[in-house]
Amino acid sequence: MKTIVIAHVMFNIAYVTVTVRARLAGFERSLEEAAQDLGAGPWTTFWKVTFPVIFPGILAGALLAFALSIDDFVITNFNAGAVQTFPLWVYGAVKVGIPPQVFVMGTMIFAGGALIAIVNIVVQRRKA
């Protein structure tokens, strides 16, 4: 199981890095300097200033990594060994007929994504 996790991390780290780095490209360092001038320490500056600004990039990278991990059958197939992961289970189950659990998991993943999108829309409207 450890090998699978490491393989997925190594595969997805590039996507997460690009997403977070894009968010940091427009980050103004003067915000951190202003917080420190007002007496905030390094941890307070990070949690109150830096993290809220880069959080959308972190969340986008995490969601992208999750979607790629669920979809990435090839890496799982090569690294799983005797461990049966969800993508391998779906692949094996489809050979004999699609069990209802596959539809349940697909619905849960879709509903989770839809819920995140709706919450995001509500939060953005409240900010405006």
C-alpha positions, 0 to 999 in steps of 0.5 A, a space after each residue: 500500500 505504501 508503494 501505491 501512495 508514493 507513486 500517486 504522490 510522485 505523479 500528482 505533485 507536479 499538478 499540485 505544484 503548478 496550481 499552487 505556484 500559479 496562485 503564488 505568482 500574483 501574491 504581493 509580498 507587501 501584505 506579509 511585510 505589512 502584517 509583520 510591521 504591525 507586530 505579527 510573528 512568522 506563524 501568525 503572518 502565515 496563517 492570517 495572511 499567506 494561507 488565506 490567499 494561497 488556499 484556493 490554489 491548494 484546494 484546486 491542487 488537492 481536488 485535481 490530485 484526487 481526481 487524477 488518483 481516482 482515474 489513474 488506473 495505470 499507476 495503480 495497476 503497476 504498483 498495487 501488488 497484492 493490494 486491491 485498490 478502488 480503481 482495481 476493484 472497479 476494473 475487475 468488477 466491470 469484467 463480470 458486470 457492474 456492481 451497484 457499489 460502483 454507481 454509489 461511489 460515482 454518485 458520491 464523488 459527483 455529489 461531493 463535487 457538486 456540493 463544493 461548487 454550490 458552497 463556493 458559489 454561495 460564499 462568492 455571492 456573500 462576499 460580493 
